[in-house]
Amino acid sequence: MKLGISMPSSSRINKALDVKEDMGIGEWNLNYAKKELEKKGFEIIKFIENFPKLRFYDIEALIYYLKAVP
């Protein structure tokens, strides 16, 4: 199972635009997801957290991203 969470880059954009940080996801992060899956009986063999940098070369790309990613 692959789990994707990319908050830090998005949160920097939100801070720059003075947008509320939480966005309704609360405690959602890799450790939280791991604990919840283990509670349901899954055995987690390997988990990695990655926060790639986001780069936008024009404003249209940024606007597209903001519309596509909640």
N, C-alpha and C positions, 0 to 999 in steps of 0.2 A: 504494500500500500504506500502510496506517495502522498504526502500532505504538503500543500503549498500555502505559506503565509508570508506576506511581504509588507509588513506594516511600517518598519522604520523609514523606508524611502517615501512611502505614501504619507506618513505623518509629517515629514519635513515639508512636503508640498502643502499639506493642510495648515501647518503653522504659518508658512509664508503667505497663504491666502486668508489667514485668520478664520479657519473653519474648525468646528468642534472636533476634538480628537477621538472620542469614544466610538462614534459611528455604530453603536449598538453591539459591538463585539465583546466588550468587557474584558474578561480574563483570558480571552482566546490567544494562546501562544503554543509553542511546541511542547513545553512541559505539561501544560494543561491538557492538550490533546493526548499526549502519551499516557498520563494518569487515567483519563477517561477511557481510553481503549483498554488499558490493563484491567480496569474495573469490570469491563465487559468480557474479559477472558482472553484477550489478545496477548500474545507474547511479542514484545518489541525487541528485535534483535539489534537493530541499528537505527539511530535517528540523528539527523544532521540539520542544523539551522543555517540558512544562507540568506544574506541580505544584499543582493546585487544592487549596484548603483543604477539609478534611472537617469538617462540622458535624453533630453528633447532638443532637437536642433531647430525647431520652429514652433511658434505658438499653436499652429493647427495640430501638431502632434500632441502637445500637452492637452489641448481641449478634447481631442479624440480619446486620450487616455482617461481623462477625468469623467467623460461620459460613459466609457466602457467599464471602468472599475468602480464598484460601489464604495 
